Amino acid sequence: MGADPIISSPIISLRGVTKVYGEGPTAFQALKGVDLDIQQGDFVAVMGPSGSGKSTTMNILGCLDVPSGGTYLFKGHHVETLDRDQRALLRRRYLGFVFQGFNLLSRTTALENVELPLLYRGEDKKTRYDMGMAALDKVGLKDWWDHTPAELSGGQQQRVAIARAIVTQPDVLVADEPTGNLDSQRSIEIMELLTDLNRNSGITVLMVTHEPDMAAFARTIVHFRDGLVESIEAGVAA
């Protein structure tokens, strides 16, 4: 294993972040003033019961939603002031996403799935191929590049999804229940892969999970309850 990354200044800071859905008497306050710092190079597990605000917070961190109030700093820049196109640009340049359901295109090869973000970014064919194969190599699937999702196991499909998320060399990887559809052994393999990417590639990992044994792979565990950060503790891997 390589050296642990140097954890220095926050790459993400939330201050007094609120989120309200609806208006008037039916309004629901999902976030009630969240303060949270995420350090460059950290591996953060976000936990909490249903309705605690963890998913809303992750959507805001991933620029998929906007706060109703408060400030969101990403690398010192105010994200809450960005318009929709600017947030999309931030997502493309700095963020990678991994979902519980893999979200792969069924009739395309592993390589073509991984190349997709590069296609959106306008990269030429050779660049897409070179970067796509390099990403598949990082997740141990270089020799499976021409297989479709139906020809891959669940664990392999999630590895392809992770390769797609890291092909643009993002600063932050946002993983939403990345082991939720996998058995115990495949789950451990995916967590070991995320740990390796964090330590050896310096990618900051933000992961939502409800499984304590998966959260144990993280350096930092953030617990949400009732729309607020309830506690922050060092993980077993810290």
Secondary structure, DSSP 8 states (H G I E B T S, - for coil): --------SEEEEEEEEEEEES-GGG-EEEEEEEEEEEETT-EEEEE--TTSSHHHHHHHHTTSS--SEEEEEETTEEGGG--HHHHHHHHHHHEEEEETT----TTS-HHHHHHHHHHHTT--HHHHHHHHHHHHHHTT-GGGTT--GGGS-HHHHHHHHHHHHHTT--SEEEEESTTTTS-HHHHHHHHHHHHHHHHHH--EEEEE-S-HHHHTTSSEEEEEETTEEEEEEE-TT-
